[in-house]
């Protein structure tokens, strides 16, 4: 898939654990893990918004398009 999820990079920059982000965003650890590992096929805008608020970043900091 040409969309790369850089959630782990942003979490490291903000020194935030998966558990902490899960609590702030109110998403299960398993769903957040699926997103973090790039196995997710979709993300809701309200989830993306909550993640961006929690990590104080822009959607482009998390999602990247790479041509194959």
The first five atom37 places (N, CA, C, CB, O) and aatype in JSON, in Angstrom:
{
  "aatype": [20, 20, 20, 20, 20, 20, 20, 20, 20, 20, 20, 20, 20, 20, 20, 20, 20, 20, 20, 20, 20, 20, 20, 20, 20, 20, 20, 20, 20, 20, 20, 20, 20, 20, 20, 20, 20, 20, 20, 20, 20, 20, 20, 20, 20, 20, 20, 20, 20, 20, 20, 20, 20, 20, 20, 20, 20, 20, 20, 20, 20, 20, 20, 20, 20, 20, 20, 20],
  "atom_mask": [
    [1, 1, 1, 1, 1],
    [1, 1, 1, 1, 1],
    [1, 1, 1, 1, 1],
    [1, 1, 1, 1, 1],
    [1, 1, 1, 1, 1],
    [1, 1, 1, 1, 1],
    [1, 1, 1, 1, 1],
    [1, 1, 1, 1, 1],
    [1, 1, 1, 1, 1],
    [1, 1, 1, 1, 1],
    [1, 1, 1, 1, 1],
    [1, 1, 1, 1, 1],
    [1, 1, 1, 1, 1],
    [1, 1, 1, 1, 1],
    [1, 1, 1, 1, 1],
    [1, 1, 1, 1, 1],
    [1, 1, 1, 1, 1],
    [1, 1, 1, 1, 1],
    [1, 1, 1, 1, 1],
    [1, 1, 1, 1, 1],
    [1, 1, 1, 1, 1],
    [1, 1, 1, 1, 1],
    [1, 1, 1, 1, 1],
    [1, 1, 1, 1, 1],
    [1, 1, 1, 1, 1],
    [1, 1, 1, 1, 1],
    [1, 1, 1, 1, 1],
    [1, 1, 1, 1, 1],
    [1, 1, 1, 1, 1],
    [1, 1, 1, 1, 1],
    [1, 1, 1, 1, 1],
    [1, 1, 1, 1, 1],
    [1, 1, 1, 1, 1],
    [1, 1, 1, 1, 1],
    [1, 1, 1, 1, 1],
    [1, 1, 1, 1, 1],
    [1, 1, 1, 1, 1],
    [1, 1, 1, 1, 1],
    [1, 1, 1, 1, 1],
    [1, 1, 1, 1, 1],
    [1, 1, 1, 1, 1],
    [1, 1, 1, 1, 1],
    [1, 1, 1, 1, 1],
    [1, 1, 1, 1, 1],
    [1, 1, 1, 1, 1],
    [1, 1, 1, 1, 1],
    [1, 1, 1, 1, 1],
    [1, 1, 1, 1, 1],
    [1, 1, 1, 1, 1],
    [1, 1, 1, 1, 1],
    [1, 1, 1, 1, 1],
    [1, 1, 1, 1, 1],
    [1, 1, 1, 1, 1],
    [1, 1, 1, 1, 1],
    [1, 1, 1, 1, 1],
    [1, 1, 1, 1, 1],
    [1, 1, 1, 1, 1],
    [1, 1, 1, 1, 1],
    [1, 1, 1, 1, 1],
    [1, 1, 1, 1, 1],
    [1, 1, 1, 1, 1],
    [1, 1, 1, 1, 1],
    [1, 1, 1, 1, 1],
    [1, 1, 1, 1, 1],
    [1, 1, 1, 1, 1],
    [1, 1, 1, 1, 1],
    [1, 1, 1, 1, 1],
    [1, 1, 1, 1, 1]
  ],
  "atom_positions": [
    [[0.84, -1.18, 0.0], [0.0, 0.0, 0.0], [0.9, 1.25, 0.0], [-0.96, -0.01, 1.23], [1.86, 1.31, 0.76]],
    [[0.58, 2.22, -0.83], [1.44, 3.4, -0.94], [1.29, 4.41, 0.21], [1.17, 4.09, -2.22], [1.99, 5.42, 0.22]],
    [[0.41, 4.16, 1.16], [0.26, 5.04, 2.33], [1.06, 4.44, 3.48], [-1.25, 5.23, 2.73], [0.82, 3.31, 3.91]],
    [[2.02, 5.21, 3.97], [2.87, 4.78, 5.09], [2.38, 5.48, 6.36], [4.39, 5.11, 4.82], [2.13, 6.69, 6.35]],
    [[2.24, 4.73, 7.44], [1.81, 5.29, 8.73], [3.05, 5.47, 9.6], [0.76, 4.36, 9.43], [3.73, 4.51, 9.94]],
    [[3.33, 6.72, 9.94], [4.49, 7.05, 10.76], [4.1, 7.36, 12.2], [5.23, 8.25, 10.17], [4.71, 8.21, 12.84]],
    [[3.1, 6.67, 12.7], [2.62, 6.9, 14.05], [3.71, 6.62, 15.08], [1.41, 6.03, 14.34], [3.85, 7.37, 16.05]],
    [[4.48, 5.56, 14.87], [5.54, 5.23, 15.82], [6.6, 6.33, 15.9], [6.2, 3.9, 15.43], [7.16, 6.59, 16.96]],
    [[6.87, 6.98, 14.77], [7.85, 8.07, 14.74], [7.35, 9.24, 15.58], [8.13, 8.53, 13.28], [8.1, 9.8, 16.38]],
    [[6.09, 9.62, 15.39], [5.53, 10.75, 16.15], [5.43, 10.43, 17.63], [4.15, 11.12, 15.6], [5.66, 11.29, 18.48]],
    [[5.08, 9.18, 17.94], [5.0, 8.79, 19.35], [6.38, 8.88, 20.0], [4.43, 7.35, 19.49], [6.5, 9.31, 21.15]],
    [[7.41, 8.47, 19.28], [8.78, 8.55, 19.81], [9.2, 10.0, 20.0], [9.77, 7.83, 18.87], [9.81, 10.34, 21.01]],
    [[8.87, 10.86, 19.04], [9.22, 12.28, 19.16], [8.55, 12.92, 20.36], [8.81, 13.04, 17.88], [9.13, 13.8, 21.01]],
    [[7.33, 12.48, 20.67], [6.58, 13.05, 21.8], [6.8, 12.26, 23.09], [5.08, 13.09, 21.47], [6.24, 12.58, 24.13]],
    [[7.62, 11.21, 22.99], [7.9, 10.33, 24.14], [6.6, 9.83, 24.78], [8.75, 11.08, 25.19], [6.42, 9.89, 26.0]],
    [[5.7, 9.34, 23.93], [4.41, 8.85, 24.38], [4.29, 7.36, 24.09], [3.26, 9.63, 23.71], [4.61, 6.9, 23.0]],
    [[3.85, 6.63, 25.08], [3.7, 5.18, 24.93], [2.37, 4.85, 24.24], [3.78, 4.47, 26.31], [1.48, 5.69, 24.14]],
    [[2.28, 3.63, 23.78], [1.05, 3.16, 23.14], [-0.11, 3.2, 24.14], [1.24, 1.73, 22.59], [-1.23, 3.56, 23.78]],
    [[0.16, 2.83, 25.38], [-0.87, 2.86, 26.42], [-1.37, 4.28, 26.66], [-0.34, 2.26, 27.72], [-2.57, 4.51, 26.76]],
    [[-0.44, 5.22, 26.77], [-0.81, 6.61, 27.02], [-1.64, 7.19, 25.87], [0.44, 7.45, 27.25], [-2.65, 7.85, 26.1]],
    [[-1.2, 6.93, 24.64], [-1.94, 7.42, 23.48], [-3.31, 6.76, 23.41], [-1.15, 7.16, 22.19], [-4.3, 7.42, 23.08]],
    [[-3.38, 5.49, 23.71], [-4.65, 4.77, 23.7], [-5.65, 5.41, 24.66], [-4.42, 3.3, 24.08], [-6.82, 5.56, 24.33]],
    [[-5.19, 5.78, 25.84], [-6.05, 6.43, 26.83], [-6.5, 7.81, 26.37], [-5.33, 6.54, 28.18], [-7.67, 8.16, 26.51]],
    [[-5.58, 8.59, 25.82], [-5.9, 9.95, 25.38], [-6.87, 9.95, 24.2], [-4.63, 10.7, 25.01], [-7.75, 10.8, 24.12]],
    [[-6.7, 9.01, 23.29], [-7.5, 8.97, 22.07], [-8.78, 8.15, 22.27], [-6.68, 8.38, 20.91], [-9.71, 8.23, 21.47]],
    [[-8.82, 7.37, 23.35], [-9.95, 6.49, 23.65], [-10.18, 5.48, 22.53], [-11.22, 7.32, 23.86], [-11.28, 5.32, 22.01]],
    [[-9.09, 4.81, 22.18], [-9.12, 3.73, 21.18], [-8.43, 2.53, 21.82], [-8.42, 4.16, 19.81], [-7.5, 2.7, 22.62]],
    [[-8.87, 1.34, 21.48], [-8.29, 0.15, 22.11], [-6.83, 0.0, 21.71], [-9.08, -1.12, 21.73], [-6.4, 0.45, 20.65]],
    [[-6.08, -0.65, 22.57], [-4.67, -0.91, 22.28], [-4.51, -1.73, 21.01], [-4.01, -1.64, 23.45], [-3.6, -1.48, 20.21]],
    [[-5.39, -2.7, 20.82], [-5.26, -3.55, 19.63], [-5.5, -2.75, 18.35], [-6.24, -4.73, 19.71], [-4.78, -2.93, 17.37]],
    [[-6.5, -1.88, 18.34], [-6.76, -1.07, 17.15], [-5.64, -0.07, 16.9], [-8.09, -0.33, 17.28], [-5.26, 0.17, 15.75]],
    [[-5.12, 0.5, 17.96], [-4.01, 1.45, 17.82], [-2.76, 0.73, 17.33], [-3.73, 2.16, 19.16], [-2.0, 1.28, 16.53]],
    [[-2.55, -0.47, 17.8], [-1.41, -1.27, 17.35], [-1.52, -1.61, 15.87], [-1.32, -2.56, 18.18], [-0.52, -1.58, 15.15]],
    [[-2.72, -1.94, 15.42], [-2.95, -2.24, 14.0], [-2.61, -1.02, 13.16], [-4.41, -2.67, 13.76], [-2.0, -1.14, 12.1]],
    [[-3.02, 0.15, 13.63], [-2.71, 1.39, 12.91], [-1.21, 1.67, 12.93], [-3.48, 2.57, 13.53], [-0.63, 2.04, 11.91]],
    [[-0.59, 1.49, 14.08], [0.84, 1.77, 14.24], [1.71, 0.88, 13.34], [1.25, 1.59, 15.7], [2.73, 1.32, 12.81]],
    [[1.31, -0.37, 13.18], [2.11, -1.29, 12.38], [1.81, -1.2, 10.89], [1.87, -2.7, 12.85], [2.42, -1.91, 10.08]],
    [[0.88, -0.32, 10.52], [0.57, -0.12, 9.1], [-0.35, -1.18, 8.53], [1.82, -0.09, 8.31], [-0.48, -1.28, 7.31]],
    [[-1.0, -1.96, 9.38], [-1.89, -3.03, 8.9], [-3.33, -2.55, 8.72], [-1.86, -4.19, 9.87], [-4.17, -3.29, 8.2]],
    [[-3.62, -1.33, 9.14], [-4.97, -0.8, 9.0], [-5.26, -0.47, 7.54], [-5.16, 0.46, 9.87], [-4.38, -0.02, 6.81]],
    [[-6.48, -0.7, 7.12], [-6.9, -0.4, 5.75], [-7.57, 0.96, 5.66], [-7.85, -1.48, 5.24], [-7.72, 1.51, 4.56]],
    [[-7.99, 1.52, 6.81], [-8.69, 2.8, 6.82], [-8.55, 3.43, 8.2], [-10.19, 2.62, 6.44], [-8.22, 2.75, 9.18]],
    [[-8.8, 4.74, 8.27], [-8.84, 5.44, 9.54], [-9.94, 6.49, 9.45], [-7.46, 6.09, 9.88], [-10.07, 7.19, 8.44]],
    [[-10.72, 6.61, 10.49], [-11.77, 7.61, 10.51], [-11.15, 8.98, 10.78], [-12.85, 7.27, 11.59], [-10.15, 9.09, 11.5]],
    [[-11.74, 10.0, 10.2], [-11.22, 11.35, 10.4], [-11.26, 11.76, 11.87], [-12.0, 12.35, 9.56], [-10.36, 12.45, 12.34]],
    [[-12.3, 11.36, 12.61], [-12.36, 11.74, 14.01], [-11.27, 11.05, 14.83], [-13.73, 11.42, 14.59], [-10.78, 11.61, 15.81]],
    [[-10.88, 9.84, 14.43], [-9.77, 9.15, 15.09], [-8.46, 9.84, 14.75], [-9.71, 7.66, 14.67], [-7.62, 10.06, 15.63]],
    [[-8.27, 10.19, 13.49], [-7.07, 10.91, 13.06], [-6.97, 12.25, 13.78], [-7.07, 11.12, 11.54], [-5.89, 12.65, 14.21]],
    [[-8.09, 12.94, 13.9], [-8.12, 14.22, 14.61], [-7.71, 14.05, 16.07], [-9.53, 14.85, 14.52], [-6.92, 14.85, 16.58]],
    [[-8.23, 13.03, 16.74], [-7.9, 12.79, 18.14], [-6.43, 12.45, 18.32], [-8.77, 11.65, 18.7], [-5.79, 12.9, 19.27]],
    [[-5.88, 11.67, 17.39], [-4.45, 11.33, 17.45], [-3.61, 12.58, 17.26], [-4.1, 10.26, 16.39], [-2.63, 12.79, 17.97]],
    [[-3.99, 13.41, 16.29], [-3.24, 14.65, 16.03], [-3.29, 15.59, 17.24], [-3.8, 15.36, 14.79], [-2.29, 16.23, 17.57]],
    [[-4.44, 15.67, 17.89], [-4.55, 16.51, 19.09], [-3.66, 15.98, 20.2], [-6.01, 16.58, 19.58], [-2.94, 16.74, 20.86]],
    [[-3.7, 14.66, 20.41], [-2.92, 14.04, 21.49], [-1.42, 14.18, 21.25], [-3.29, 12.56, 21.63], [-0.66, 14.38, 22.19]],
    [[-1.0, 14.08, 19.99], [0.43, 14.15, 19.66], [0.88, 15.55, 19.24], [0.75, 13.16, 18.54], [2.06, 15.79, 18.96]],
    [[-0.09, 16.49, 19.2], [0.2, 17.87, 18.8], [0.94, 17.9, 17.46], [1.03, 18.59, 19.88], [2.04, 18.42, 17.35]],
    [[0.29, 17.31, 16.45], [0.9, 17.23, 15.12], [-0.16, 17.4, 14.04], [1.64, 15.89, 14.94], [-1.34, 17.56, 14.34]],
    [[0.26, 17.35, 12.81], [-0.62, 17.44, 11.65], [-0.82, 16.04, 11.06], [-0.05, 18.43, 10.59], [0.03, 15.17, 11.26]],
    [[-1.92, 15.81, 10.32], [-2.13, 14.5, 9.7], [-0.95, 14.09, 8.81], [-3.41, 14.52, 8.88], [-0.63, 12.9, 8.74]],
    [[-0.32, 15.04, 8.14], [0.82, 14.74, 7.28], [2.05, 14.27, 8.05], [1.17, 15.94, 6.48], [2.96, 13.68, 7.47]],
    [[2.07, 14.53, 9.36], [3.17, 14.03, 10.18], [3.01, 12.53, 10.44], [3.24, 14.8, 11.52], [3.98, 11.83, 10.75]],
    [[1.78, 12.04, 10.32], [1.48, 10.65, 10.61], [1.35, 9.81, 9.34], [0.19, 10.55, 11.42], [1.8, 8.67, 9.29]],
    [[0.73, 10.39, 8.31], [0.48, 9.67, 7.07], [1.36, 10.2, 5.95], [-0.99, 9.77, 6.67], [1.54, 11.4, 5.81]],
    [[1.9, 9.3, 5.17], [2.81, 9.66, 4.07], [2.45, 8.83, 2.84], [4.3, 9.44, 4.49], [2.21, 7.63, 2.93]],
    [[2.43, 9.48, 1.69], [2.15, 8.79, 0.43], [3.49, 8.53, -0.28], [1.19, 9.64, -0.48], [4.28, 9.45, -0.49]],
    [[3.71, 7.26, -0.63], [4.92, 6.87, -1.34], [4.51, 6.09, -2.57], [5.88, 6.04, -0.43], [3.84, 5.06, -2.46]],
    [[4.91, 6.56, -3.75], [4.56, 5.84, -4.97], [5.31, 4.53, -5.06], [4.85, 6.69, -6.21], [6.48, 4.45, -4.69]],
    [[4.62, 3.51, -5.54], [5.25, 2.18, -5.66], [5.95, 2.03, -6.98], [4.23, 1.07, -5.51], [6.54, 0.99, -7.25]]
  ]
}
